[in-house]
Amino acid sequence: MLRETLTAYQRRDPAARSKLEIFLLYAGVHATIYHRIAHWLYRRKLRFLARCVSQWSRFWTGIEIHPGATIGRRLVIDHGTGIVIGETAELGDDVLLYQGVTLGGTGKDTGKRHPTLGNNVLVGAGAKVLGPITIHDNARIAAGAVVLQEVPANATAVGVPAQIVRVNGEKVHRYVDEVDQTSVENPTLKRLEDLSRRVAELEKLLEEKKTD
């Protein structure tokens, strides 16, 4: 699992020069290794020891992953500072997380309180995914989005609160690291522009009536 994780980092990070460099210097790799240990302890009811490991990992890496969270294979954490993953969060295989991501709760749920991410999911920098919702396979969460509802497979969520946007009506690329996070349309911004244009037209009509 470690070898394939290092390979995933090499494939997705153009700055990575070797597996040795990734293993020794990448905080995301260290956080994942610590989490595997903490999760093993957590499942065996050694909750205090599990929390000790996770808190040490948080101090050392700047990434906070609760020992109860379930993480799949080949997780890639790009930079990683400020990432928070809650206790009941579940991540599938080949997930890519950027810095500042929160997979958290809303404070209103009990039991399953945190999101579930499918396979090949990308979550952009600073995005917040909150509550026991599912982000399905191949979905993308744009940077800065706040996601409060389920995101279908092969879809993109953009904005605050996030709305679903499909890219040319087609599925996203096979690998999440090929995704362009900047060339996505914000539907909220578009609606505001439409409203502003409509207001300007109405003001023009009023001015014309006054002159008549």
N, C-alpha and C positions, 0 to 999 in steps of 0.2 A: 504493500500500500504506500509506503514511503517513497519507493522508487517511482511509482506511477504519479504520485503527487509532484515530485520534483520535475518529472517530464512535463506535466501539465503547466507548471510555472514557466519552464523553458519555452513552451509553445506560446504562452499568452503574454509573456513579459519580454519585450525586445531588449530590455536592459540586462537581462540575465545572461551571463556568459558561461556558467558551468553549474552542474548539479552541486558540486562542493560549495561554491559560493552561495547558492540558494540555501543549502542546508545550514551553513554556518551563520549567515547574515540576514536571512529573511524572517521578519517577525511573524508573518502569517504562518510559516511552516512551524515555527516554535510554538505558537498558540495552538495549532492543530495537534501537535504531539502532546503537549500538556493536557489538552482536552481529552485525548484518547485515554490517558492515565486517569484523569479525574472522573470520566464517565464510567470507566471500569470499576473504580471504587464506589461511585454513586450507585451503580446497579447491584452492588453487594452490600448495600445499606451502610457503608462506611462514609456517611454524609459529611461528617466534620473533616475527615482527611481529604475528601473530594473537594470541599470548599477551600481548604488550605492550598491545595494544588492550583485551583482555579484563580484564587486571589494572588498567588505568587505569579501566575501567568499574566494576570492583569497588570501587576506592578512591572513585570519584566518586558512585556510586549505592548502595553497600551490597548489590548484587545480583551474584552470581557465576554467569556462564553460560560454560561451556567453549566455545571456538570451534568445536569439532567437533559440538556439539549442533545438531539440525535443528529449526527452529521454523516453524510454519505461519503463516497470515494471522490478523490481528486478535487477537493475543495481548494480554490485559489482565493487568497485574500491579498488584494493589491494595496500596498502601503499598510492599511489596516488600522491606523490610529483612530480611536473613538468608536470602533465597532462594538455593538452590544447585541448579544444573542440570548434570548430568554430561556427559561427552564423547559418549557414544553414546545419550543421551536423544533421543527424537523426540516432538515435539508437533504435533498436528493443528491445524485451524483453530478459532477461537473458544474457545480455552482460557482459563480464568480461574484465576489463582493468587493466593493471599493470602500475607501476610507469614510468614516462617519455614518455608516449604515446602522440602523436600529431595527432589529426584529423583536419587537416588544409587545406589551399588552396595552389594553385601553384602560385598565383599572376597574372595569365593570364585569369582567368574566371570571368564572371559577373553573377549576379543572383544566381543560385545554385552553390556555390563555394567549398563546403565541402562534405566529403563522407557520404554515407548512409550505416549503418551496419544493417544486418538482425538480426534474432533471434539466440540465442546461439552462438554468435561470441566471440572469444577470441583474444585479441590483447596483445602480449607479451611486456615485459619491453623494453622501448626505441624505439619501433616501430613508424614509421611515415607513416600515410595514408593520401595522399594528392590529392586534386582535387575532382570534382563531380563524383566520381566513386562509385560503389556498391560492398560491401562485403556481399555476400549472406549467407543464413542461414547455421549455423554449420561450418562456415569457421574458419580457424586459421591463425593468423599472427604471425610468429616466432619473438622472441626477436631480436631487432636491424634491422628488415627488413624495407625497404623503398618501400612502395606500391604505384604505379602510375597507375595501370591498374586494371580492374575489377577482382575480385576473385570469382570463381564459388562456388556453395553450396558444402559443405562437402570436401573442398579442403584446402590445406595449402600453404601459400605464404612464401618463404624463400629468404633471400639475399638482395643485393643492386646492381641494382634495383631488386625488388622481382620477383621471378619466381614461377609458380604454381607447387606444388608437391603433388601427391596423395599418401596416406599411404596404401600400399599393395593393391591398387585398390579398397579399401573398404571405406565406409563412416566413418567419425570420430565418437567418442563416443557420446552418447546421451547428456551428460553434459560436458560443456567446462572445468570444473575444473578437470576432469579426464584426461585431455590431457597432454602428456609428451612433454614439449617444447624443450627438449634438444636432443632427439633421432630422429632428422629429418636431411635428407641429403641435403646439399647445392649444387645445380646443377652447380653453377658457380665455386665452388672449385673443383668439380669433373672434369669439363672441363679443368681447369688450370692444374690439375694433369695429365690428358690425353695429353695435349700439352707438358708438361715438359717431360713426358715419350717419346713422339715422337721425341722431340728435342734431347734427349739423344741417341736414336736409330740412328738418322741421324748423330750425331757427331761420334758415334762408326763406322758407315759405312765409313765416311770420313777418319777417322784414319786408317782403314783397307786398304783403297785405297792408302793412302800415303805410307804405309809400303810395298805395292805390287810394 
